[in-house]
Amino acid sequence: MTELSVTDRYLRLGLRFDRIESGFVDAYFGDPGHRRAVEAEDAPEPARLAAQARELARDVAADAALSPQRREFLAGHVAALECSARKFDGAPIGFVDEVKAYFDVDIAMGDRAEYDVAHARLDELLPGTGPLQPRMQAQRERFAVPAERVPEVVDALAGALRDVVRERYPLPEAETVAFEIEHDKPWSGFNYYVGDYRSRVAVNGDLPQYLSSLPHLIAHEAYPGHHTEHCRKEQLLVRGEQQPEQTVFLVNTPQCLMAEGLADHALGAAIGPAGAAGRRRSTPTSASRSTGNSPSASRRHRRACSACGRTRPCCYTIAARARTTWRRTCSAGA
């Protein structure tokens, strides 16, 4: 029997957690033999997984064939898995310690005053008076997209963002994203990366979707968020530098924290902070009144393009496509 490398053992250890809690493996596009081997094993026991993680951690530290960067990556992720195994086994682990083990970060309470300032600013900006929550919801409703029109809006936004990303961040020619609507899910959107530069992105059809938040959702899940990150890692790290440990994505690991942080900043990375702010200022009511050909629209175009430093496609292009889709949506629903 061929002895497994430390990266092979890491992949199998991670895959075993998916048998304890389905969904623990966010994505896997590596050697299918590892998945078959894990599925053929007896049901995993958390205590045994914790012991395997501790043994693997020692072997990773001693493996001189790995670069320091790869050793650090594996050490952090094996430590996270060891904590997850102990948690599944019922060990008492404090919240701060748990977060540290999973994500290799230290957390502390935020300054309440910062939230108070944000609430005061919202109180100034939102129409009406009284509690913020209902006024915020009323503002969101101005951007509501009828459920039957969500696929059209998603396609328009994804196409515009893809144009920007492919020009700025080189992607494999073969990369594709298939968008679909799913139901009875606990999230608003989800990326299923299947490998070979392909993703399936699901949008929750049971939740209300808003034009004010859909650009962020599509950027987060696809361009230049999760799909783009997966493609770049598969191309540069897995195929380019032969790092098979990058073929598995596991929840409650440093990798997970970084991926979500990158995706949360995806829209700003694509169109720039000023462009994102301009998108937030655009409203469906103003869009339905404007043809986009007025002098004021041209001035907005110049400001937006100078803000993101681009001509076309740029932040204005994305906002314009969204507004065009919105006008079609309003006309269809009238």
Secondary structure, DSSP 8 states (H G I E B T S, - for coil): -----HHHHHHHHHHHHHHHSTTSEEEE-S-HHHHHHHHHS----HHHHHHHHHHHHHHHHH-TTS-HHHHHHHHHHHHHHHHHHHHHTT----HHHHHHHHHS-------HHHHHHHHHHHHHHSSSSS-HHHHHHHHHHTTEE-GGGHHHHHHHHHHHHHHHHHHHS---TT-EEEEEEE-S-SSSEEEEEEETTEEEEEEESSS-EETTTHHHHHHHHTSSSHHHHHHHHIIIIIITT--GGGGEEESSSHHHHHHHHHHHTHHHHHHHHHHHHHHHH--HHHHHH--S-SHHHHHHHHHHHHHHT-SSSSHHHHHHHHHHHHHHHHHHH-
